[in-house]
């Protein structure tokens, strides 16, 4: 149960960070394009990481936790991007 709380806490930390980056991109127009490119690079990195975790899976279920962790990070990044584009 402690592991679940750690994952949820880290997800909230990343989601709030993505929201903060989106807010900065909205307030400072010069940061909009660099933050967009940064989010694209991070998205590609998360996709590659999820693929590697999936194809290196073993009989134990540790790979599921890693995959859920990467999916949570991608969701947080997506929510931050949605906040940026919806509030324009």
Residue pairs with C-beta under 8 A, 6 or more apart in sequence:
3 65
7 65
7 68
7 69
7 72
10 69
10 72
11 72
11 73
11 75
11 76
14 72
14 73
14 76
14 77
15 75
15 76
15 79
15 80
17 76
17 80
18 76
18 77
18 79
18 80
18 81
18 83
19 79
19 80
19 83
21 35
21 39
21 80
22 35
22 80
22 81
22 83
22 84
22 87
23 83
24 31
24 35
25 31
25 32
25 35
25 36
25 84
26 32
26 84
26 87
26 88
32 84
35 84
39 77
39 80
39 81
42 77
43 74
43 77
46 70
46 73
46 74
46 77
47 74
49 70
50 67
50 70
50 71
50 74
53 63
53 66
53 67
53 70
54 63
54 67
56 63
57 63
